[in-house]
Amino acid sequence: MLAALVANGGNVKRTSRDTGVSPAAIRSWRGKQEQGHGVAVALIEDASAQFVVDATRVRNKALVQMERLIDEGKVNAATLNTIFGTLTDKIHLVQGLPTNRTEHTGSTLPDAEQLKALMQPFVANAIVMAEQRHSDIIEAEVVREISQ
């Protein structure tokens, strides 16, 4: 069950759906585990490793079946595609690998001189505004003293 919980990113409800175990039982088990009263870590690691082996085997079977369906002209491989993608994500989660990828292209930071040139007007304006605020505070204090 812990391997399923890890594979689901700690999502108790999804783990419950996947395993058929009630969410309350999963939470209780997880709580005992966190308090050090659960299954030995070595057993959990073994179960996680076995999950990766089994899930990889099933994922690879789905890929073979998907290829066969495509070759036979039966392109309706949506279910196999879902199995393949889901198992790949779960395998990556258990192995501690990212399940998504973000790529940033075409943007670079300016070099130090360009950044300095860009920031100079901002800094100068901040100084002017701070001096104006200081002047406004002094004027407000003078007005308050006069009115008292």
N, C-alpha and C positions, 0 to 999 in steps of 0.2 A: 504494500500500500504506500509506503514512503517513496518508493521509486516512482509510482504514479503521481503522488503529490509533488515531488520534485519536477517530474516531467511536465506537470501542469502549472509550473511556476508558483506553487503554493496555493493555487485556487482550489479551495475545499469543495465547492459545489461541482466544479468540473470533475474533480477526482471522484466524487460521489457518483456522478453519472457514469463515469468510465468503469468504476469498480463494483457498483451496486451496493456499496457500503454507505450507511446513513452519514450525513454531514456531522451530526452530533458525535458519532463514534470516531470519525476522522479527527475532529477537533480534540476529543478526549485523548485519543492516542497521541496526537501531536503534542498536546500539553504534557503528557507523561514523558514523552521523548525529550522535550525541552527542559524538564526538571531532572533529567538523568535517570528516570525510572523506566525507560523504554528498552527497545531492542538494542543489542550491542552494535556499535558503529561498524565493526567489521562485517556483521551480517547485512547491515544496510548497504555498505559499499559493495558487497558481493551481489546483493539483489539488484542494485543499480547497474552493475557491470553486466549481469545476466540480462537485464531489460534491454540494454544497448545491443547486446548480441542478438536477442530475439527480435527486437524491433527492426534492426538492420536486415535480418534475414527476411522478415515479412515485407519490409519495404522493397527489398530487391525482387521478391516474388511479384509484388504489385507492378514493378517496373517491367518485368518480363511479360506479365499478362497484358499490360498496357501496350507494349510493343506488338504482341501477337494480335490484339484487337485492331490496332492500326493497320498491320499488314493484311488482315482479313477484310479490311474495309469497314469494320465495325468501330467507327470513330467515337461512339458514345462511351468514352473512357473517363467520364467526369468522376465517377465513384473511385476508380483506381487512382486518379490524379489527386483526389482528396486524401486518400489513404497514404499515398506517397509523400505528399506535402506535410501532412499531420505528423507522420512518423519521423520525418526528417527534422521537423521542429522539436519534437519530443526528445529525439536522440541528441540534438544540439543542446537543449536545456540541461539534460542529465550530464552531458560532457562539459558543461560550463561554457559552451560556445554561443556566440550571438545568434539570435533567430531572425534578425533583420539587418539590413545594410543601408547606410546612408552615405551617399557620395556627394561631395561638394566639388563642383567644377567651375572654373572660370572666375573665381574670386581669390584675390591675394591681398594680403595686407600691404599697405604702403611701407616703404623703407623709413628709417628713422627721420631723415631730413624732410621727406614729404609729410610725415605725420606731424612733425614740429611745425611746418608751414601751415598745415590744416588747423592745428590746435591754437596757434598764436592769436587769431582773432577771438576765439572763444575765451581764452584765458584773459585777454585784455578786457573784453566786455564784462567778464565776471568780476574783475578788479574794479572797474568803473561802477558796476552795480553795488558792490560791497561798500565802496566809498560813499555812494549816494544814500545807501541804507544807513550808514553811520551818521551822515549829515542829517537825515530825516529823524533819527532817534534823538540826536542832540536838540534839534528844533522842537520836537514833541516834548522833551523834558523842560525846555525853556518856557514853552507855552503853558505847560502844566504848572510850573512855578509861579508864573505871572497870574494865572487864573486863581491861584490859591490865596 
